[in-house]
């Protein structure tokens, strides 16, 4: 990836504030030496970031997350997956999605909220737009289930997991184009050829 593309991947998919400096240092290092393993990449990232002694997460977490999401095309897979699952779901059936980071959770939350009967309007004074009111789910309660302390004691990786669920309405399935439009920049970013 070019420095500009790498910066976008780290900044957008990893939500990393210091993406510019990290991308610049990765490209600078690559010009002289090939990055052969993760420990080399860790050193580059650690040198690029300011020390934050209050942070509980590893300074490399967001960058590695961004690269993993990009390589695996996780946002594209998530959006296609929830659309196809909803399409195949019978009325009254439940769709359950576990997300592990804020980007995934934002997409799932938007999908369930925006395409449910009780979709909120930007303002209560705005008229209800029936034409764009595609209802795929019955009343969605914006509720997440988190792992219990007992589960966390057995599986620390579950600490960031959020479970959201919605019930399929009886309405005919129509393609939720607004979902794709809303998260188009993520899909476009994942479509970059390496």
C-alpha positions as CSV (number, residue, x, y, z in Angstrom):
1,X,0.0,0.0,0.0
2,X,1.1,3.6,-0.6
3,X,1.6,5.8,2.4
4,X,-1.7,7.6,1.7
5,X,-3.7,4.4,1.5
6,X,-2.0,2.9,4.5
7,X,-2.8,6.0,6.5
8,X,-6.5,5.8,5.5
9,X,-6.6,2.1,6.5
10,X,-5.1,2.7,9.9
11,X,-7.1,5.9,10.6
12,X,-10.5,4.8,9.4
13,X,-10.5,1.0,10.0
14,X,-8.4,1.2,13.2
15,X,-9.7,4.5,14.4
16,X,-6.1,5.4,15.2
17,X,-5.4,9.0,15.9
18,X,-1.7,8.8,15.1
19,X,-2.2,7.0,11.8
20,X,-0.2,9.6,9.7
21,X,3.0,9.1,11.7
22,X,2.6,5.3,11.8
23,X,2.0,5.1,8.1
24,X,4.9,7.4,7.3
25,X,7.3,5.4,9.5
26,X,6.2,2.0,8.0
27,X,6.8,3.3,4.5
28,X,10.1,4.8,5.5
29,X,11.2,1.5,7.1
30,X,10.1,-0.5,4.0
31,X,12.3,1.6,1.7
32,X,15.4,0.2,3.4
33,X,14.3,-3.2,4.8
34,X,11.4,-5.6,4.2
35,X,9.2,-6.1,7.2
36,X,9.4,-9.8,7.9
37,X,7.6,-10.3,11.1
38,X,5.1,-8.7,13.6
39,X,7.8,-7.8,16.1
40,X,9.5,-5.5,13.5
41,X,6.1,-3.9,12.9
42,X,5.5,-3.5,16.6
43,X,8.8,-1.6,17.0
44,X,7.9,0.7,14.2
45,X,4.4,1.4,15.7
46,X,5.8,1.9,19.2
47,X,8.4,4.4,18.0
48,X,5.6,6.3,16.1
49,X,3.2,6.7,19.0
50,X,3.4,9.1,21.9
51,X,3.6,7.3,25.3
52,X,0.2,7.1,27.0
53,X,0.7,5.6,30.4
54,X,-3.0,5.8,31.2
55,X,-4.1,3.6,28.3
56,X,-4.9,0.0,29.1
57,X,-4.6,-1.3,25.6
58,X,-1.4,-2.1,23.7
59,X,-0.3,0.8,21.5
60,X,-0.2,-1.5,18.5
61,X,-3.8,-2.9,18.9
62,X,-5.6,-0.4,16.7
63,X,-3.1,-0.6,13.8
64,X,-3.1,-4.4,13.9
65,X,-6.9,-4.3,14.0
66,X,-7.0,-2.0,11.0
67,X,-4.7,-4.3,9.0
68,X,-6.7,-7.4,9.9
69,X,-10.0,-5.8,8.9
70,X,-8.5,-4.6,5.7
71,X,-6.9,-7.9,4.7
72,X,-10.0,-10.0,5.6
73,X,-12.4,-7.4,4.2
74,X,-14.4,-7.8,7.5
75,X,-16.7,-4.8,6.9
76,X,-17.7,-6.0,3.5
77,X,-18.3,-9.5,4.9
78,X,-20.3,-8.1,7.9
79,X,-22.6,-6.0,5.7
80,X,-23.1,-8.8,3.2
81,X,-23.6,-11.3,6.0
82,X,-26.3,-9.3,7.9
83,X,-28.2,-8.4,4.7
84,X,-28.2,-12.1,3.4
85,X,-29.1,-13.4,6.9
86,X,-32.0,-11.0,7.1
87,X,-33.1,-11.9,3.5
88,X,-33.3,-15.6,4.5
89,X,-34.9,-15.1,7.9
90,X,-38.5,-16.0,8.3
91,X,-41.0,-13.6,9.9
92,X,-40.6,-13.7,13.7
93,X,-37.1,-15.2,13.4
94,X,-34.3,-13.5,15.3
95,X,-31.0,-12.4,14.0
96,X,-28.2,-12.2,16.5
97,X,-24.8,-10.5,15.8
98,X,-21.8,-10.4,18.1
99,X,-19.4,-7.5,17.4
100,X,-15.9,-7.1,18.8
101,X,-15.1,-3.5,18.1
102,X,-16.8,-0.2,17.7
103,X,-16.8,-0.1,13.9
104,X,-18.7,-3.5,13.7
105,X,-21.1,-2.5,16.5
106,X,-21.9,0.9,14.8
107,X,-22.9,-1.0,11.6
108,X,-25.0,-3.5,13.3
109,X,-26.7,-0.9,15.5
110,X,-27.4,1.3,12.5
111,X,-28.9,-1.6,10.5
112,X,-31.2,-2.8,13.3
113,X,-32.2,0.8,14.3
114,X,-32.7,2.2,10.8
115,X,-34.7,-0.7,9.4
116,X,-37.0,-1.3,12.3
117,X,-40.6,-0.3,13.0
118,X,-39.6,2.2,15.7
119,X,-36.9,3.9,13.6
120,X,-36.1,7.2,15.2
121,X,-36.3,10.4,13.1
122,X,-33.6,13.0,13.3
123,X,-36.2,15.4,14.8
124,X,-39.6,14.7,16.1
125,X,-40.8,17.7,14.2
126,X,-39.8,16.3,10.8
127,X,-42.6,14.6,9.0
128,X,-42.4,10.8,8.7
129,X,-41.2,9.8,5.3
130,X,-43.2,6.7,4.4
131,X,-41.4,6.1,1.0
132,X,-38.0,5.5,2.6
133,X,-39.4,3.6,5.6
134,X,-38.1,0.2,4.8
135,X,-39.1,-2.0,7.8
136,X,-37.2,-5.3,8.1
137,X,-37.5,-5.7,11.9
138,X,-40.2,-5.4,14.5
139,X,-39.7,-2.9,17.3
140,X,-35.9,-3.0,18.0
141,X,-34.7,-2.3,21.5
142,X,-31.3,-0.8,21.4
143,X,-30.0,-3.2,24.0
144,X,-26.7,-5.0,24.1
145,X,-25.7,-8.1,26.0
146,X,-22.2,-8.1,27.5
147,X,-20.2,-11.1,28.9
148,X,-20.6,-11.8,32.6
149,X,-17.7,-11.7,35.0
150,X,-17.7,-15.5,35.1
151,X,-17.4,-15.7,31.3
152,X,-14.7,-13.1,31.3
153,X,-12.8,-15.2,33.9
154,X,-12.9,-18.1,31.5
155,X,-12.4,-16.2,28.3
156,X,-10.7,-12.7,28.5
157,X,-11.0,-12.3,24.7
158,X,-14.8,-11.8,25.2
159,X,-14.2,-8.5,27.1
160,X,-15.1,-6.3,24.1
161,X,-18.0,-8.6,22.8
162,X,-21.4,-7.1,22.3
163,X,-24.5,-9.1,21.3
164,X,-27.3,-7.3,19.5
165,X,-30.5,-9.0,18.2
166,X,-33.6,-8.1,16.3
167,X,-36.8,-9.9,15.2
168,X,-37.7,-10.1,11.5
169,X,-40.9,-8.4,10.6
170,X,-43.5,-9.8,8.2
171,X,-42.7,-7.2,5.5
172,X,-41.3,-8.3,2.2
173,X,-37.5,-8.1,2.0
174,X,-36.1,-5.2,0.0
175,X,-32.4,-4.5,-0.4
176,X,-31.3,-2.0,2.3
177,X,-29.4,0.3,0.0
178,X,-29.2,3.0,2.7
179,X,-27.0,0.7,4.8
180,X,-24.5,0.3,1.9
181,X,-24.6,4.0,1.1
182,X,-24.0,4.9,4.8
183,X,-20.9,2.8,5.1
184,X,-19.7,3.2,1.5
185,X,-16.3,4.7,2.5
186,X,-15.4,1.6,4.5
187,X,-16.4,-0.6,1.6
188,X,-14.4,1.5,-0.9
189,X,-11.4,1.4,1.4
190,X,-11.5,-2.4,1.6
191,X,-11.8,-2.6,-2.2
192,X,-8.3,-1.1,-2.7
193,X,-6.2,-3.6,-4.5
194,X,-2.8,-4.4,-3.0
